[in-house]
Amino acid sequence: MNAELCAGLDPVYDEKSELLILGSFPSVKSREIGFYYGNPQNRFWRTVCGFFGEEIPADPAGKREFLLRRKIALWDVVVECEIVGSKDDSISREKLADLPMLMERGNISHIFLNGNKAYSLFAARFPHYLPLARKLPSTSPANPRFSGEVWREALASVFPSF
């Protein structure tokens, strides 16, 4: 399988967003449906919605509404790259997100990096934001070391009333 040039997804955020969650790059399934964490095996929506005691919204519009209501921004570190399927380790010729733009427009005080690839790209290119950042285990179904407890503790540090 050859690498192909792919575009990522637009960020989800508004001026009230306090937490920014950054993945690496959308999976094939996410790119197909045009929204984040589209693979039903990915643990992202179960983990984040579960933390707030909410059902997973059925469609992208409901997921967007959930994120904004909970003051969560969602984007990927990479907005365009060559990639083989959904394999993070095949990402090349990447174009990175305009994080300064999002940071100026939102009210971001915390950044979660969903997995090692997101964290390594972020740390290399945006070191000035590292004091706000926390690396979390990838929610990908390919990650056997995922920990829902680590995610719950991280979310509780931002949203202590839950």
Secondary structure, DSSP 8 states (H G I E B T S, - for coil): ---EEEE----B--TT--EEEEESS--HHHHHHTSSS--TT-SHHHHHHHHTT----SSHHHHHHHHHHTTEEEEESEEEEEESTT-GGG-EEEEE--HHHHHHHS---EEEEESHHHHHHHHHH-GGGGGGEEEE---STT-TT--HHHHHHHHHHH-TT-
